[in-house]
């Protein structure tokens, strides 16, 4: 045994025999994890309304594969993984409800498989508790049924790290299990790189160091091959459309505000109250109760590291902690804005060390003090859940309202005669264009994909409208267009022909 990991997983007890029902030990150990994954799926369907319309980024990803809407502009930082993920439904159905249910079920299955990759590294109760911690974060529940990449990077990271450790011998894999761990590490690498290639690189830096130190060449080939397969399409696109990999990375950095030393820890804290995108990240901090769990998380993870060192299974805890640090680093120290979902891979990797620490804290102290310790941990967990679900409900309600606003503007545009095929430009033209059934165009900014001359030429053939947000000034080329007002937007519609 490489670092003394206890491979017994049945209810956390050594040598527990199979029950009279004849259920295999592996399945009995998987039951708590399966229950957590199933509950995660159900809670998503209950609290994150399946009828909630698609958000801005979801529209970009989904429109690439649907035949019901024109494809929105696909900027340099984005990858095609989410589009592939939703294609089995979005390619033939325009139903948002069906897509949400599909993604909720898929996210529950992904959580189950990722936790199972850690079989033999932690007891079943730790796996289930870690899964429950990750699954009850408001950001996980909110984005689980959405067409977004960050949750899936987290699932890929959890799978990759677990399988890598097993392949290195932490869980004593033999025969098929060892080969399965290699395939699992490769599959996790493919998933991460498909979703966000740059995130995949940050996550795997500590893994590659460990693999090189151990000189496990088959594992290096598996993980490196998985990353190459998953990121290959992104690299090919870079040379086909951007003039090379360096040019695409440079353009992606520009769109993200210029990557470099930039402390965004306070920005991430501001976003914890339910702000989907904090850019620019101004305003007051959320209530201290909302941010308390985030501040305590590193401390509890450190306790998990100490527990692992004492139990002589340091590798199974320190490696995911190191990967969590590298996954979070660019979003905490190298970017000028924040979104809670950016840290989902780090949360996924912290989940099991945190769960291990919670079980240790709940059983700490002498016999007389253990009930007190367990009670304090239970109260902390209850408070954590109350905060997470409160933020989730508020976040869902705000997003439902904002997406209904886009639908109302789309209805107004239809009444003005702006119907497919058509083109929208200006303020929020990508989401409103999707809801209207129009293409979207921008002559400047991160989504620049057209020119004024092309817009005017298009207006001779199909309906074109320019959207101006509150306090904005309509573009000069729309001076002769008919103005209208829908909600708080000024809509200028080009004259026909």
C-alpha angles and dihedrals in degrees: 000000000000100000106000098266113171106233095192109112108167106114088323093285127122118244097001108169124226115271123256089261088072095237110163116250092238092056093045089054090049095052097084090049091048090050091052092049092049092048090049091056094047094048090052091054092048102043104028101058111232088215092061107122123243118277127228098270092039089056092053093051098040096044090062092071106026123096092203098071136032115260114262122226111285110213128210100263094054126096130203097238096100091047089055090047094056097036096093088065107018094051092068108015132057092196112125090192092056091048092050093050091047092051093045092054091044093050091052091050090048092053091050094050093045092053092046088058086071095057108138094021098077134014117266093252090057092048091050093045092048090050090049092051092052094041095052097053107111091229091056094048093045097049098034094087094037130095094247131124107223100077089051092050085055092051091048091048093050091049095046096049094045094048092044091055091048091049089052089056102259091127095032097243116191132191111327092012091058091049090045090054090054091051090046092053090050093047092050090050091051092051095049095046093046090055102039117351095193092051089050090057093050092048095050100046094095091043092054091049092052092046092050092048090050091043092223097162098177089055092047089052092048096049095039090047092050092051091047093050093046095045097037096093091050090052092047090051089050091060094038099049110013105039096252145336095282092051092050092049089049092050091047089052091051092051090050091053098264117305116241142102104335123142107225099166091110090047090055090050091053090052094054092086091072105282107149093201124014102197113163089018103214134136133066128318119260118259111294089244089063094051098039095088090052092052092047094048097083091047093052090046089053089053087053089054092052091048090051093049092052091047091050094239098107097142094062090056107029095051096056089043090054091048090049090054094051091044092053098039099083092048094047100040111016109047134068099222140033146226123180091229092063090076097050094105090053091049090050092053093046094049099086098043088048092049091049090051092049092054090049093049092047090056098038124122133031123313093274093050099044095083089051092049092047091049093051091050090048091051091049091051091048091051090048091053092048092053095045095050092045092054090044094055092049092047093050092049093050093049093047089054095047093049091048087054089058090050091051091052089049091053089050092051090051089054089053090055097257100138134145127322089047143120131232125194135181132027113032090340092153098061096032090046090054093051090046093046092242134129115250129224138185129189095199144012131047094324098046108153107141145032135236090251091055091049092051091047091050090051089064090062110031138015113285127186132183119213122210121191127219111301093008129126120235113243116265094242090063094058093113096042122108112262123220134168125227117176103318096332130100109221120198114192120200115238112256117266 
